[in-house]
Amino acid sequence: MSERRHDVVIIGGGSAGYAAARTARDAGADVAIVDHGPLGGLCILRGCMPTKTILRSAEILALMKRAREFGLAPVTAQADLSAIVDRKNRLVQEFADYRIAALRDPRFTLYESRAEFLSPHVIRAGEVRIRGGAFVIATGSSAADVWIPGLDEAGYLTSDEMLDVRRPPASLLVLGGGLVAVEFAQFFARIGTKVTMLQRGATLLSDMDEDIGQALAAVFQDEGIEVITGVSFQRVTSTPSEKTMHFVQGGVVQTRSAEVIFQALGRRPNLKGLNLELAGVQVIDGRLMVGGDMRTTQPHIFAVGDVNDLTPIVHLAIQQGETAALNAMHPTEPARVVDHRLDTEVVFTEPQVAVAGMSERQCREQSIPYLTASYPFADHGKAMCLGTAHGFVKLLCRPDNGVLLGAQIVGPEAGELIHELIAVMYFHGTAQDLLRIPHYHPTLAEIVTYPAESIVEQMGRS
């Protein structure tokens, strides 16, 4: 078996891994990328890009069905799921081709093979032993295996398979209420599937503040999606035509049946086969433990993206990859760290959900004093004109100086609107700053001035 040496070895060529590879290369390193394929990464192949592509089709369909509301002649609009999947596949292939070309740049050495550690400084990639000065593990994640009696026997689909379904099921049971669950649930409901959501938490999106999940659930129920929260799964039974989930809610045993079960109960890091025990890195609850500098318990081994114990969001994974590469290249310099003060998450339902910085729950848990105020889109002129009046904007600020701690938006274009608030937070801006910044009228963006004004008034009274 031949042996080669590289300054930095990246295991995984998705968004986080490619960011690390590019950054290390630009810093002058001899960089190797080890990826067994398919090349492209989760975001492009099975995550962000394909889901947002199909969601757009459902958004247009839902708007067309509201034609009469806007004074237009009603139209007969129906979804062609096979055509939607074809469009998704074309776009995903374009994105993947671009990433594959970047990975095969001759300035990298690409090993299309699985990687396994032989020691803290050596991995095997196929028939090649690779000795690295530093390693960055960026192998992504897969749908978690969740044991519920009878579920495997009955059969289910994960988000990977749901992306390729070409015939809408007549009915769908969604297990879970997180980001993936809510996006797919609304998509299938809008193209004609009867959808029931069974969520273990008290609300949808239960990692966020309760008012967010409650607002989204209200919209879902208006659209005909049955949302049942606070459930405990018991078992699954099936017949040739349907699958039935038996669960307990509020001490009462209930059942719901559907043609298809969509299992959306989380994801697990792809660590199998890496032989991490030979690398000497710490794994807790199936995730690699890292510090703010992205180092594992081995200072020359870094972990970025879905494999670590931080937030599994793509733009943060990219930042983590860049941070890891710079720290790998400059081990004796003060470590760079990712600013998790600005952690952001966007859910592309309608209404969209976008959160940045701290939530009320986090402030309470960490005993951080805060003032908060919210304002509904139902009372906002531009939202009313657009016919998108669901949801609200909520701000959290320090009571002594008005510095913005966090922001939450449930409403139209929330994923775009949140960026003004991220920018203000980046510069440690205040509620007063939001009032000083000119906001064009009528725009959706000007809604942020109303909770800001309420917070300034609260500060004046304190």
N, C-alpha and C positions, 0 to 999 in steps of 0.2 A: 504494500500500500504506500503510495507516494505521499509526501508531506509538503505542504506549502505554508507560507507565512504571510499574514496581512496585518496592517496596523489596527484596523477596526473591522470586526466581522458582525454583520447585521443578520439576524435570524428572523426572516419574515420581510416580505417586500410590499406590504400594504401601506396605508397612509403614514403611519408612525415610523415604520421601518424605512420607507423611502426618504422621509424627511431627515432621519438620522444619517442615512447614507449620503445624501446630497450635501448635508452640512459638513460632515466629516471630510468628504472629498474636496469641498471648496476650501477647507482649512488645510489641505495639503496631504491628507492621509491616503494610503493605499487601502482601498475599501473593497471588501467582499460582501456579497449578498447571497444568502442561502435561503432558497424558497422552493418547496417541492411542487408548488402550483395547486390549482390553476393560478396563474399570475394575474395580479390586478388588485387583490386585497378585498376585505369585507365591504368597505364603504362603496366601492365601485360595483362589485359583483353581486352582493346580496344585502346591502344595507342602504345607505343614504340615497344613492342615485336611482336605483330601480324603484324603491318605494315612493320617492317623490315624483317620479315619472308617472306611475299608475295613479297616485293620488290626484294629480292634475286632471286626469280624465274624469274622475268622479266629481271633482269640483265643478268642472264645466257642465257635466250632466245635471248636477243639482241646481245650478243657476239656470239652465235652460228650462227646467221644470217649473221655475218661478216666473216665467215670462209674463203671465197675466198680471202679477204683482207690480210689474214695471210698465204697465200699459201696452204690452206687446201681445200680438196674437199668439195663443198657445201653440206649442209645437209638440210633436210626438218624438220624444228622445228616448232611445234605448241603448244600453251598453253592448258592445261587441267585445267580450272579454278576450277572445283570441286575438283580435286586432290590437287591443290595448297591450297584450303581452308581446306581440310582434314589435310594436313601437318601442316598448321598454327594452327589448332585446337589441334592437338596432342602436339605441342610444348607449346602452351599457357596453356594447362592443366597441363603439367609438371611444368611450372613456377608457376602456381596458386596453385598446390598441395603443393609445397615447402613453399609458402607464407602462405597458410592456416595452415599448420602444425606449422609454427612459431607463428602465431596469437593465436593458441590454446595451446601454451606452458603453462603448469600449473603455471608458474611464473607470468603469466598475468591473469587477470579476464576478460573474453570476454563476452560481452553482444551483442547478435545478434538481435539487435532491432534498431529502429529509436530513435534519441535523440532530446529532445526539452528542452530548458531552462525554468525553473520555476522561477528562480531568478539568480543573478550573481554567486551564489555559489552552485546551485542545478539544476540538470537536471532530466528529466524523461526518462527512457529507458524501454519501455514496462510497466510492472507492478511494476517497481522498481524505487524508488527515489534515486539518487546518489548525495551525497555531496562531492565536490572535493576541495582540497587545491588549485589546479590549473587546468586549462582546456587548451587543445590544439585542435583547430578546424582545421581539415584536411579532409574536405569532398569532395575535388576535384571539377570537373567541368563537364558540359554537353554541347552538341552542342547548340549554341544560337538560340533562336527563332527570325527570322528576318521577318518583315512584308513587303511583296511585294504583291500588289494586284493580286489575282488570283493564287498565288504560292501554298497556302494550298489546294485549290480546284484541281489544276493540279496534285499535289503530287510531292514529292521529297524524296531523300535519304540523310541521314547524314553519317558521317564516320563510325558510329556504324553499320548501315545497309550495307554500301559498303563492309565492311569486310566479310560479309556472302553471298554476291552475288555469285552464282555458274554458271551463264551463262553470258558471257560478253555481255553487250548491244551493239547493232549495232552502236549507237552514244550516246555521253554523253556531256551535258552542265555542265561545272564546274563553279559555282558561287564563286568567290574569287581567290586570288592569294597568299595566305600565305603558311606556311609550309605544312599543311594538304592538301591543294588544289593541290600544285605542285607535292607532292609525289604520290597521287592517280591519278592525271592526267597522269603522265608519265607511271605509272604502266598499266593503262587500254589502253593507246595508244599502248604500246609495246605488249600487248596480242591481239591486233586487233580491238579495238574500235576507231571509229572516234571521236576525242576529240576537243572540243572548250572551251577555258577558257575566262571568262568575269570577268575582274578585275576592281574594282573601282579606285584603286590607279594608279599612273603614270607608275609603273613598277610592275612586279612580286616581291614578298618579299619586299613590299614597306616600311617596317619598317627598312630596311637596306639601305646602300648607293646604289644609282641608278645603278652604273656600275655592281653590283652583279645581280640585276634583269634583266638587259639588256643582260648580258652574258648568263644567264639561258634561257631567252626567245629565244635567237638566236639558241640555241641547240634544244629547243622544236620545233621551227618552222622547223628546219632541219629534225626532226623526224616526221613531219606531224601534229603537234598540232597547231591549230589556237589560237593565243594569242591576245586578244583585251583588251587594257588597257584604263583607263580614262573613264569608262562607268558610266552612271547613270541609274539604273534599273527603268523601268516604270511599267510594268505589265506582267503577264504570261497568255497565252491562251493555250488551249489544244484540241486535238481530241483524239479518241481512240488509235491512233497509235503514236502520237508525242506531245511534249510540246514545246511551242514557247515563248522565252523571247523577249520582246520589250524593247529596251534600247536606250539611246541617247549617242552618242560619237561625240565630236567636233561639237555639235549643230545639228547633223543629226540623225534622227530616223532610227534605224536599227532593224533587227530581226535575230535570230538564233534559229534553231529547232533541237531537238534530241529526242531519245526514252526515255532517263532518265535525270533528273536534279539532280546533286549532289550539295547540299547546304553546302558550306564550308566557311561561313562568320563569323567565330569566335566561341568562347565558353563563357559560363557564369558560375560563381561559383555556386555550389550546396549549397544554403543557405535556400531554401524554407523549412518551417516547423521547423526550429531551434528556432523560437521565440526569435530572437536576441534582439528585443526591451526590453524583460524582462531581458536580460543579461546586457543591458546598454552599448553595444559596438557600435561604429560608423561605419555605412555602407555608402559609397559614390559610386554612379553609380554601385550599385550591388556588390561591393567588400569591404572586410574588410580592414580598414586602419591600417597599422602596422608601427612601427619604425624598425630600424636596428636590434633591439633585439627581434623582432617578437611579441612584445606586442601590443595588441589592446589598445583602450582607457580605458579598464579595465586592470590594471597591472597584474592581475593573470590569464587573458585569452589571449591566444596566437593564432595566425592564420598563417598557413604555407601552401605552395603549391599554387594550382590554386585559392584558395579562397581569397588570399590577393591581394594587388595592386602592387606586384612586378613581377618579370619575371617568367612565368609559365613553367619552364624547370625542368625536373625530378631531375637531379643531384643537382640543386640549392634547390629544394624542400626538398631533403634529408638533405642538410646542414641546411636549415631553421628548419627542425624538430629537428635535434640534438641541434641546438642553442637554440630553444625554451625550450627543455627539461632541458638543463643545467641551463638556466636562471630561470626556474620554481623551480628547486631544490636548487638554491642558490640566493634567492631574495635579500639578503643584500650585496652580492658581486658585484664588477663592472660588468656591463652587457657584455656578449659576443655578438658580432655582426657578420653577414655574410659579407665577403669581396666581395662586388659587383664590385670591380675593375676588377675582373676576370670573369665577366659574359660571358658565352659562349653559342652559339647555333649552332647546326648542322642540315642540311637538307639533307636527304639521297636520293636525286635525283642523276642522272648521267648527268653532273658532280655533285659531292657533293658540298655543300656550308658549310663553317665553319667560324664563326666569334667569336672573343674574344676581350674583352676590349672595347675601345672606337671606334666609327666610325668617319668618316670625318664630317658627319652631326652633331653628338654630340659635336665634338670639336668646330665647328663653332657656334653652339647654345650657348655653354658655354664660348665662347671667349678664348679657350685654344689654344695657338700657337702650330703648329705641322709641321713636315716635312713628306712627304709621297713619296713612290716609289713602283712601281709594276713591275712584270716580268711575261711574258706569258708562259704557259706550251707548247705552240706551238713551242717555241724555246728552249725547255729543252730536253736534250738527252734521259733520261730514259722515259719520258712521250711519246716521239716520238716512242721509241721502243715498248712501250706497246700499242700504238695506242689510247692514251687517251690525246690528245693535246688540249682539250678545257679548257678555263679559265685562271686564273692568281693567283699570290700571291701578296698581298699588305700589306705593313707595315706602321704604323704611329708611329713617335717618337718625343720626345721633341727636339727642335732645339738647346738647349743649351748644353745638355749632352747625347743625343741619347737614353735616357730611352724609352723603348718600351711602347707606350700607347695603341696600338690596333693592331690586325692582322686580315686579311680577306683572305680566300682562296676559290676560285671556281676552282675545278679540281679533279683529281683522288685522292682517299683516303684522301680527305680534313679533314674528321672527325678524322683521325688518325694523320695527319701531324700537326694539330693545337695544339696538346699537347706539342710539343717542345716549341712552342711560349708561351703557357700558363705557362710552367715551367720557361721560361726566365722572363716573366712578374711577376710571383710570387716572384722571387728574385730581382725584380726591375732591371733586366738586360737591356743591351743596344744593339744597332745595332752593336757596336764594339764587344760585347760578342758573337753575332751570327757568326761573322767572325772568332773569335778565337776558337770556338767550332769545333772540327774535324767533317767533314761530309764525309761519305763514298761515293765513286764514282763507278758506276753510281747508284744513288738512287733518288727517288722523293724528299726526305728530303733536298737534297743539294740546291734545288731551292730557299730556303729562304735566302741563302747567297747573291743572286744577288740584290734584293731590299735593303738588308742591306748594301751592298757595295755602292750602289747609294746614300743612305742616308748619309753615312760617307763622301762621296765625297761632298755632298751638305753642310755638316757641315764645311768642310774644306774651302769652298768658301765663307761662310758667315762671 
